[in-house]
């Protein structure tokens, strides 16, 4: 592919920003700002810095094992083996995406109930209806948002930046309010919400799959990751200042749709309509991506032998329906038990964040282990200062888990959920490694094997039953030459 046809820095930044921001992020900003006031900006900056360290570690792993489609799981498979990979991938991504997707779906229900007050339908009904509709569409392979997904995501970002700037410059003097800028003066209080602030920046690893299509990816991908996080931080700072000027901290913390509350106070009815339309489209797009992504991730893990082959079963349209059913059922159950209040939504978000942070800890551990195992392996991008950055990243991420919430009672519940799910996954991983794939639990796979797992030939050779279900055929790309063909290595016969 010619360089002129490859992606540049603007496209990489757009991808990173568009995939990270969702409407549930706005709830997290509002919750943090309502508790700390403007000092939450410090909290967000620290969380952003820790996530930048993670992004840099991901870049080194991608440089060592480029063009993989299985995400962070394949890095851990090479460094720590299948046992840890199953726990981190299922807990950190599959379970986490279902939890965070449920909170995103709940935001849709809350938005609909706030905007359509004349319609006597509860937020839960709106939410479950959306989940069912998207489930059916995905089941039949209908991705109605595929072509407009980036437009919707970028539209949300631009809207939030504009709304933040308008709030900062106090564009509407008639609805300005006076309130304390600082809800706390203790630095320790700003650290207590690091876990919540972490959620504002997760997902930068989704830039990695497009790296093969990026011009000069060795430099552009790391720069794009860092700039994506910085741009998001600037947007969030603008919004936090805008919140201070137009929304009372208490009302901001109680609202389940703070972006609509802010829009209405800033620009009246026009602001309400503007933020409602953009945010609802973004919710649908984000939730659709989560449902599709989890089902594909389950199928991918089944493909490399880490989940039952039933997850490979597909509809005639090519959709892996077992994974779709799983994610839809979990989301419906979580919303049916009640996610209408902001407290419930924040609990879900923080629980999901704990799993995701644990995955990021493993990213840094992967870098350290692979540095030791393969010190001379070629890397087009390598972190400076030895293992200093990964070690700082591990410390920072563990610190965010410890500060997942200022309330010790809530932290205990989150830790118990995390521990309970981890134990269940560990039991599954033990039996799966011992009796199904029969591989050493903690011995990392060879990198060449992990990279080969993405090919059909590997599946046909090692997992013939799986390959048969996927209708894989081993056809060589280069046809053998006939014996009569003279390749120039022997003289012509007379």
NORDALIN-V75785 format. One record per pair of residues at least 24 apart in sequence whose C-alpha atoms are under 6 Angstrom apart, sorted by the first residue. I is the first residue (numbers start at 1). GAP is how many residues later the second one is. If there is no record, write none. Layout:
BEGIN
i->[I,I]
gap->[GAP,GAP]
END
This chain:
BEGIN
i->[3,6,6,6,7,7,7,8,9,12,13,13,16,16,16,17,18,18,20,24,25,30,31,34,34,36,36,37,37,37,38,38,43,43,44,47,47,50,52,53,60,60,63,63,63,64,76,77,78,78,78,79,79,80,80,80,81,81,81,81,82,83,83,87,88,92,92,92,94,96,99,100,101,102,103,128,139,140,141,141,152,156,161,164,164,164,167,168,168,176,176,177,177,192,192,193,194,194,195,195,195,218,218,256,295,295,351,361,364]
gap->[212,207,208,209,206,207,208,207,211,212,211,215,188,191,212,211,135,136,183,80,175,222,222,215,219,147,148,144,145,146,143,144,147,151,153,150,151,346,174,340,321,322,316,317,318,315,290,367,366,367,369,287,365,362,363,364,360,361,362,363,359,346,358,338,271,263,264,267,200,256,253,249,186,229,242,204,180,177,176,178,130,122,74,74,75,78,75,73,74,69,70,68,69,211,214,212,206,209,205,208,209,162,163,86,28,29,63,33,26]
END
